[in-house]
């Protein structure tokens, strides 16, 4: 099989105007970035607001492993399969970050014959949305530090963590730094740090804003620090929201591209699900639902992260409501959860598979708590045996959950036909009783406890002294009714990446709590999670090259 980039480079793309026309988007409502990608004007939303809404298919997965699950590929392949069945379908995904592209994970445009294209453009800069978010974030940082330098009229406490800076590159050296060195003319010395752009609260604001007015309101509500009396200092006190909105005036518009088989694809926003809320923009998803009969979207990482955050954060801040969840698994990943190493996965092992099914079962239990009908997608790999596939299918049948085998990576839309037909049948017959896990009015600790015990499987929650003080402070400042955004490792249901399967009897440790008032949620940092990743021993950079004609190789 060809590499992902070779498949993408051989694809015959259709002009973006043709892709838009499938959805009824007019040429004058497009802002093309070349031939094959475009921004969609926000004016379309007003024109189609009375259109009936399509069905929202939410794609999620079991806990990720190096063996591979294929969640994004499934979302794209399912959309292609629905298109092959004659359905008017679109997919809504997040934009890739340069951090993972040049780090270890690679790009986020799918893989094999289930991709969105132009693949290189999407993975590298795209339409500049990440750069716009970084510029707006760093402009606010400059305004705050300038205010402190000019006398600090707002009495900002410079001994407390404040509004740092962001960069769309994995660089551990910048996590904790000191700024303002070199004398008075260079500013006031204080501790600071960088986060990756995907972790910027402005990225969350961009994805959660309902329109341009809401974007500006949220930007003005960003907390940039606290004064010496503990009062939150907001961005609007620097008159910063209008300038930041100017920088984001194009970024707020959804990006339109296409799948390898010509279905419309909206890629917009890029928050990570382990350190942010991990879903694409409300604007893009809402627009797609008014233009297509079936909209497939995905949340980052597993169901305990991206899916939970979509259900409890995104849906609580919008009128979006999923109609069905597709839970993606693979035999390889399940065997790894059952204790096998990466080198052992090519050999049939039903005992390890049985042990690993505990992880699938935990995610099925979790999704049931939200009242959603579920379809399990088993992504088939060449090393899977029929006995192993049958074992997973039998487990799902015993759980009374519909399941289907998908080969969309190897075969594109035709390989996802069984999955698409199963999803359509469940949509037509299953009852949807969707509900969030908790009510925002519950106390902060009640909401955290629900997540820890009912979703992650923890026995209890431990709070650091710092977290206890921060929770008390945010309650005093009136933020206690906000939903919870847990910053947690993606590699385990627990806060310890070494614990695979479905661990029990452990305690969730909350070490730090932060209010993201602009985004509208409370971030709880657990374990050793970092908001600025580092590069691996062998970064993906080492495999990449470009020739004199501009042809790129090694990008994945």
Protein Blocks (a to p, Z undefined) as FASTA:
>chain_A
ZZfklmmmmpccddfklmmmmnopafklpccehjkbccddfklmmmmmmpccdddddddd
ddddfkonolmmmmmmmmmmmmmnopacddddddddfklmmmmnopaebghjlccddfkl
mmnopnommmmmmmmmmmmmmmmmmmmmnnopnopafkbccddddddbdcfklmpccehi
hijknopcdddddddfklpmklmmmmmpgbfklmmmmmmmpcfbdcfkopacdfklnopm
mmmmmmmmmmmpccddddfkopacddedjidfklmnopacfklmmmmmmmbmbdcdddeh
ifklmmmmmmmmmmmmmcbdcfbdcddddfklmmmmnopafklmmpccfklmmmmmmmmm
mmmmmmmmnopacdddddddfklcfklmmmmmmmmmmnopacdddfklmnommlmmmmmm
mmmmmmmmmccfbdcfbdfkbcfklmmmmmmmmmnopabdcddfklmmmmmmmmmnopmm
pccdddddfkbfblbfklghjaehiacddfbdcddfknopacddehjbdfbdcddfbdfk
lmgccdfkopaehiZZ
